[in-house]
Amino acid sequence: MGVAAKSWIYTGRVLVLSNTHHHHKKSDLNFKQQNLLPENHHWLVWPPSSDGGGHRRRISWTVVCGVMLFVVGLISFFTGHVASDLEWCSHRPVAKRRLWKKKVERLNAAKLDIWESKFSKSYYGCSERSPNYATRTNQLTSNGYLLIAASGGLNQQRTGITDAVVVARILNATLVIPELDHHSYWKDDSDFANIFDVDWFISFLAKDVPVVKRVPEKIMRSLEKPPYTMRVPRKSEPQFYLDEVLPILTKRHVLQLTKFDYRLANDLDEELQRMRCRVNYHALRFTKPIQNLGQKIVMEMRKMAPRFIAIHLRFEPDMLAFSGCYYGGGDKERNDLGEIRKRWTTLPETSPDGERKRGKCPLTPHEVGLMLRALGFENNTYLYVASGEIYGGEETLKPLRELFPNLYTKEMLANEELRPFLPYSSRLAAIDYMVCDESDVFVTNNNGNMAKILAGRRRYMGHKRTIRPNAKKLNALFLKREKLPWESFAKKVKAAQQGFLGEPDELKMGRGEFHEYPSACICKKPFKFSDLGRNYHNNQTLTRMPVAEPEYGHNEEDQGVHNVQNIEDAGLIEFKEVYHQ
């Protein structure tokens, strides 16, 4: 069939199919008779008679195409495949469909509400325990005490703490409050209790794992050797912990896992995934001093504007050095960042141009501003910039400030109150985390830990608008921006950012890091109840968890866990379905 198809395309006129039992020379075919017919009509000449008497039937091109497509349809019905060599039969319709698809995409981009998703009210965070959830062990009957040494910056350590609780559950162990990293680049000597509410953490997880502040003195004195220390491979499966870690724990009674960041597999069973959500979005609550200052900054922003954007701007020297990217600063930039890069001895040599083409380079403040203006945010929009030391200082921020004059930082809004926190980078990061979490729109210029953690949390809290740059496509646009009219540039930016705006349909089961896409903890309201959006938003017993609850507000109950129970009270639970896209 494939050969016949090519013959049709090649001749454009006549297809001759010979029966294998009959042989005809071209001279035997009276093509002159066909001159009586319209020149633009195509025919099939077939000698089907058994006597080879030259009886011929003429079949029109339309019939041939129809028969061929019918046969292919039957084949594809049973095999699930479509013969691609017949695409020529519908070349123009395919092109039209592609054109229509592009028009629809442009139309959707034009109608997009840049402040919030119109579909967000159909989803809610759900991390409740199942009816078959096993009762946790107690401290006396557990297999031993698990010590955890977290690693990295605040949000990297947050992922480690979350996974440590799950590992303790897997091992049937008693978890000791994790030890934070005091030795990394950030040089912050804050302890767990300086950043997170320890008592709340212990009480909230009481039904999941036993948690203690320290190993009992009696146990420590009884040890013949110091606690055994080991480092597990990254992304280890639960079975690895059962096979390799549990025997050591039961033998030594006290075990420490070091450099504990991303040491647990991404894909776990649903019960453990929901446990991750309970830890990350509920149990890890900041201390009162951090909460109070974070809320004060949010209130200051709300006084100036009813809604605002928070930008997590990772443009510090260490971030740029780690990325291996180049931003046009000449020899000074190369020398400055090159010296910092030497701190990571295992980093490979990279090509700055190659990294940019692959979308690995953080956007500059100017590029973030251009992206936001192209998406439709006006220059009177209020911006909160969460960042550390910006490389290049105010000069680097100047283009962003020109695009958005109403730009504020925590230093501008709470200068005096901030003084006690200045020596502690992790506590400052916690304050920024709070403000970014409560913003109407969250924007990031990178794909770092805070960006991922907050993207996941904002999905869980009701799919609040979260804009992540499609750096690969945007970088190509920024390179030719000067040659494009603004209207054309803006349209291309909107098209590039589709799928990077925090819409519910961007959530794919098993895709990406679970902390960024907590799909097992996102539930979808059934369609027939989607018109309950008003009640769902206003009634705190039925709604998705308020932004300030429970991490930043009262702590009587696990609101996320009780979301489903409250919907059950409304008679809707029988229609509940877990969100699978």
SULTA-V238409 format. One record per pair of residues at least 24 apart in sequence whose C-alpha atoms are under 8 Angstrom apart, sorted by sequence separation. I is the first residue (numbers start at 1). GAP is how many residues later the second one is. If there is no record, write none. Layout:
I:GAP + I:GAP
//
This chain:
65:24 + 157:24 + 228:24 + 379:24 + 380:24 + 382:24 + 383:24 + 384:24 + 385:24 + 386:24 + 440:24 + 441:24 + 442:24 + 443:24 + 444:24 + 445:24 + 542:24 + 22:25 + 227:25 + 230:25 + 232:25 + 322:25 + 379:25 + 380:25 + 381:25 + 382:25 + 383:25 + 384:25 + 385:25 + 440:25 + 441:25 + 442:25 + 443:25 + 444:25 + 541:25 + 542:25 + 228:26 + 229:26 + 230:26 + 231:26 + 238:26 + 324:26 + 325:26 + 326:26 + 378:26 + 379:26 + 380:26 + 382:26 + 384:26 + 441:26 + 470:26 + 17:27 + 19:27 + 146:27 + 227:27 + 228:27 + 229:27 + 230:27 + 231:27 + 234:27 + 235:27 + 236:27 + 237:27 + 238:27 + 324:27 + 325:27 + 326:27 + 470:27 + 13:28 + 14:28 + 15:28 + 16:28 + 17:28 + 18:28 + 19:28 + 143:28 + 145:28 + 146:28 + 147:28 + 148:28 + 150:28 + 153:28 + 227:28 + 228:28 + 229:28 + 230:28 + 231:28 + 234:28 + 235:28 + 236:28 + 237:28 + 324:28 + 325:28 + 469:28 + 13:29 + 14:29 + 15:29 + 16:29 + 17:29 + 18:29 + 19:29 + 143:29 + 144:29 + 145:29 + 146:29 + 147:29 + 148:29 + 149:29 + 150:29 + 151:29 + 152:29 + 223:29 + 227:29 + 229:29 + 231:29 + 234:29 + 235:29 + 236:29 + 12:30 + 13:30 + 14:30 + 15:30 + 16:30 + 22:30 + 142:30 + 143:30 + 144:30 + 145:30 + 146:30 + 147:30 + 148:30 + 149:30 + 150:30 + 151:30 + 233:30 + 234:30 + 235:30 + 325:30 + 366:30 + 369:30 + 373:30 + 470:30 + 14:31 + 142:31 + 143:31 + 145:31 + 147:31 + 148:31 + 149:31 + 150:31 + 153:31 + 232:31 + 234:31 + 235:31 + 324:31 + 325:31 + 365:31 + 366:31 + 369:31 + 469:31 + 142:32 + 147:32 + 149:32 + 152:32 + 365:32 + 368:32 + 468:32 + 136:33 + 151:33 + 152:33 + 153:33 + 366:33 + 370:33 + 467:33 + 468:33 + 139:34 + 175:34 + 177:34 + 365:34 + 366:34 + 369:34 + 466:34 + 467:34 + 468:34 + 137:35 + 139:35 + 174:35 + 175:35 + 176:35 + 177:35 + 365:35 + 369:35 + 466:35 + 467:35 + 136:36 + 137:36 + 138:36 + 173:36 + 174:36 + 175:36 + 176:36 + 177:36 + 325:36 + 465:36 + 466:36 + 172:37 + 173:37 + 174:37 + 175:37 + 176:37 + 177:37 + 323:37 + 324:37 + 465:37 + 174:38 + 176:38 + 323:38 + 464:38 + 465:38 + 169:39 + 176:39 + 323:39 + 463:39 + 169:40 + 463:40 + 168:41 + 463:41 + 320:42 + 459:43 + 165:44 + 387:45 + 459:45 + 386:46 + 315:47 + 455:47 + 314:48 + 315:49 + 526:49 + 315:50 + 386:50 + 525:50 + 526:50 + 525:51 + 526:51 + 313:52 + 524:52 + 525:52 + 523:53 + 524:53 + 523:54 + 524:54 + 523:55 + 524:55 + 522:56 + 523:56 + 521:57 + 522:57 + 456:58 + 459:58 + 460:58 + 520:58 + 456:59 + 457:59 + 459:59 + 520:59 + 456:60 + 519:60 + 452:61 + 455:61 + 456:61 + 460:61 + 519:61 + 453:62 + 454:62 + 455:62 + 456:62 + 460:62 + 452:63 + 453:63 + 459:63 + 452:64 + 208:67 + 170:68 + 145:70 + 171:70 + 136:71 + 138:71 + 139:71 + 167:71 + 170:71 + 171:71 + 316:71 + 509:71 + 135:72 + 136:72 + 137:72 + 138:72 + 170:72 + 309:72 + 311:72 + 313:72 + 315:72 + 316:72 + 317:72 + 508:72 + 509:72 + 135:73 + 136:73 + 137:73 + 308:73 + 309:73 + 310:73 + 311:73 + 312:73 + 313:73 + 314:73 + 315:73 + 316:73 + 317:73 + 508:73 + 136:74 + 167:74 + 205:74 + 308:74 + 309:74 + 310:74 + 311:74 + 312:74 + 313:74 + 314:74 + 315:74 + 316:74 + 317:74 + 507:74 + 171:75 + 307:75 + 308:75 + 309:75 + 310:75 + 311:75 + 312:75 + 315:75 + 316:75 + 308:76 + 310:76 + 314:76 + 315:76 + 505:76 + 305:77 + 368:77 + 204:78 + 205:78 + 204:79 + 5:80 + 5:81 + 301:81 + 364:81 + 201:82 + 363:82 + 462:82 + 2:83 + 200:83 + 201:83 + 301:83 + 362:83 + 363:83 + 461:83 + 462:83 + 2:84 + 201:84 + 362:84 + 461:84 + 200:85 + 361:85 + 362:85 + 461:85 + 461:86 + 197:87 + 196:88 + 197:88 + 196:89 + 197:89 + 196:90 + 197:90 + 195:91 + 196:91 + 197:91 + 195:92 + 194:93 + 193:94 + 195:95 + 164:96 + 167:97 + 163:99 + 160:100 + 163:100 + 160:101 + 163:101 + 159:102 + 160:102 + 146:103 + 157:103 + 159:103 + 160:103 + 145:104 + 157:104 + 144:105 + 156:105 + 143:106 + 144:106 + 166:106 + 143:107 + 147:107 + 149:107 + 144:108 + 145:108 + 146:108 + 147:108 + 148:108 + 149:108 + 150:108 + 151:108 + 363:108 + 144:109 + 145:109 + 146:109 + 147:109 + 148:109 + 149:109 + 150:109 + 151:109 + 152:109 + 166:109 + 362:109 + 438:109 + 143:110 + 144:110 + 145:110 + 146:110 + 147:110 + 148:110 + 149:110 + 150:110 + 151:110 + 166:110 + 361:110 + 437:110 + 438:110 + 144:111 + 146:111 + 149:111 + 150:111 + 165:111 + 359:111 + 360:111 + 367:111 + 148:112 + 359:112 + 360:112 + 163:113 + 297:113 + 300:113 + 359:113 + 162:114 + 165:114 + 358:114 + 359:114 + 357:115 + 374:115 + 375:115 + 297:116 + 356:116 + 359:116 + 374:116 + 162:117 + 297:117 + 373:117 + 374:117 + 162:118 + 357:118 + 375:118 + 356:119 + 357:119 + 374:119 + 375:119 + 374:120 + 159:121 + 293:121 + 158:122 + 371:122 + 293:124 + 312:124 + 293:125 + 310:125 + 311:125 + 310:126 + 310:129 + 309:130 + 310:130 + 312:130 + 314:130 + 308:131 + 309:131 + 310:131 + 311:131 + 312:131 + 313:131 + 314:131 + 307:132 + 308:132 + 309:132 + 310:132 + 311:132 + 312:132 + 313:132 + 314:132 + 307:133 + 308:133 + 309:133 + 310:133 + 311:133 + 312:133 + 313:133 + 309:134 + 311:134 + 290:137 + 294:137 + 298:137 + 133:138 + 293:138 + 294:138 + 297:138 + 295:139 + 312:139 + 290:140 + 291:140 + 294:140 + 295:140 + 298:140 + 130:141 + 290:141 + 294:141 + 298:141 + 129:142 + 291:143 + 286:144 + 129:145 + 128:146 + 129:146 + 127:147 + 126:148 + 127:148 + 127:150 + 127:151 + 281:176 + 195:231 + 195:232 + 194:233 + 190:234 + 188:235 + 189:235 + 195:235 + 188:236 + 190:236 + 188:237 + 190:237 + 187:238 + 188:238 + 186:239 + 186:240 + 277:241 + 267:243 + 277:244 + 273:245 + 274:246 + 266:247 + 267:247 + 273:247 + 274:247 + 266:248 + 273:248 + 270:250 + 114:261 + 291:261 + 114:262 + 114:263 + 285:265 + 286:265 + 285:266 + 286:266 + 284:267 + 285:267 + 282:268 + 283:268 + 282:269 + 281:270 + 154:272 + 153:273 + 154:275 + 154:276 + 282:276 + 282:278 + 278:282 + 278:283 + 156:293 + 155:294 + 156:294 + 155:295 + 155:298 + 116:324 + 115:325 + 116:325 + 115:326 + 125:334 + 126:334 + 125:335 + 124:336 + 125:336 + 124:337 + 125:337 + 124:338 + 123:339 + 123:340 + 121:341 + 120:342 + 120:343 + 120:344 + 117:346 + 117:347 + 116:348 + 117:348 + 116:349 + 115:350 + 114:351 + 204:354 + 200:355 + 159:356 + 123:381 + 120:383 + 110:384 + 119:384 + 120:384 + 106:385 + 109:385 + 117:385 + 119:385 + 109:386 + 117:386 + 106:389 + 109:389 + 105:390 + 127:394 + 126:395 + 125:396 + 126:396 + 125:397 + 126:397 + 124:398 + 125:398 + 123:399 + 124:399 + 123:400 + 124:400 + 123:401 + 124:401 + 122:402 + 123:402 + 122:403 + 122:404 + 122:408 + 121:409 + 122:411 + 121:412 + 121:415 + 121:416 + 124:419 + 125:419 + 124:420 + 125:420 + 123:421 + 128:432 + 129:432 + 127:433 + 128:433 + 126:434 + 127:434 + 128:434 + 125:435 + 126:435 + 128:436 + 126:437 + 125:438 + 126:438 + 124:439
//
